[in-house]
Amino acid sequence: MEDQSHNDTQKELISENQIENENEGRDGKSGEHKSLQDMVLQNIETEDKVGGGRDEEKPESPRIRKSSSTCNQSNQSITQINKAIPNLKKQTQIVKAEGNTFVQVTKKKRILEKIIFVVSVSTMITMAYCMMSLHWFLPYYYTASSPILIFIRIVTYWKNKWQFFLIDFCYFGNILTYVFLWAQPSNIPLFGVVFAYANGPLLWAALFFRNSLVFHSNDKMTSVYIHTIPAFISYVVHWFPSSTSTYWYTDFVTEHLALDRTDLLFLYLVLLPFTGFILHSLLYAVLVHAIIRPSKEYTNSQRFLSSKEGLFHKLLNGCGKKYEPLVYNLLNYTYCLLTLFLGVLWYLYFIAHTIFIVTMMLVIIWNGASYYIDQFGNKGASEEKK
């Protein structure tokens, strides 16, 4: 029993020693493990320190440099945009104001064109009625309207550098008609010259200058007025002298040249008018081509007709620039003579004179119709395409 207890005690001591040895081994291993961890951590800290020093000494990469420059450029662009925004707002306000001004000007222009249209149509109706029945009113209408229209034309043409048109023969013919009405309404030779001019170079000029009955255009209607109304005056004075003189301050010409007085017909209707035409052309040439010598920006009849396509253009440009003034004057003289000789026919025969005036007015109306159809026809075609 004692031996057995002694053995048991030894076994317990041995097991306790084994347990203590195992614990000591474990503790040793854990200590070794801890020391290894400490060494690893120290190495990592050392590498971090060394690496940190290297990173501080290492220069920036190209990618980083490029991104930083891009950021700087973006900042500069944003700054420029911020500076430009007030200018853009200001310019927008200016454009908006100009747009409003344009709209207002367009509205005013359209209202003015409507007024001109109404006045033009009323004028044509009035003149047609005057030529058929109310003969006495036509000289009064011409007297009142001519200064107004001529003044407007002077202002307009001077602004557009067209003032040399104002010394053309057509204006001289109108001035002579005015002088006849108020200075010598019963002077037979003067009336012969006025009749020849009104139904010769003036009325035929409406054909060559392509006058058109465009009712809303003050310029076009004034051109029609200048070239046609002297012919209307000569028509009522020549064929209806009594009714035309009803409310005038004196009687108009009551005696007219007959066919048997060919010498006087040629003198009053051809020779004297042609002489006056030559004198005017010489005075015009001296004043414009010798004294003033306008630059190319100024337009006159010669430059206008030579720039338009047609027979006159081909004749003028076919001779060369050197002889262009000479050819222009020769064509003018030929044109004047032909129209003056035809004027004798209008002077002698009422039917011929009436047909001539009606035909010329139909041509002017046709030109106006062509203008309107071409203008509004193109707009209509473009709208249909849309």
Summary of the structure (lengths in Angstrom):
residues: 386
radius of gyration: 52.0
end to end distance: 129.0
largest distance: 195.8
contacts: 1052
relative contact order: 0.07
helix: 84%
strand: 0%
